[in-house]
Amino acid sequence: MTPGASRDEVKIVDGAVHLRVTAPPADGAANAAVLKLLAAALALPPRDLTLLRGGSARIKLIGVALG
């Protein structure tokens, strides 16, 4: 994840999902933006995604509720 980017973006590079968000890495704003962006990319409501690990790290583990 790259916070403070010039635009929001989702890429898949070597099998890993790379996210760039414009939100700053303060007060959880970037984490919330990551969940919202990933939910939109997966066509899921944001409530179906949960940040499991990496709240203050660039590498995050996100749980996705299906079905």
Buried (B, 14 or more C-beta within 10 A) or exposed (E): BBBEBEEBBBEEEEEEBEBBBBBEBEEEBBBBBBBBBBBEBBEBEEEBBEBEEBEEEEEBEBEEEEE
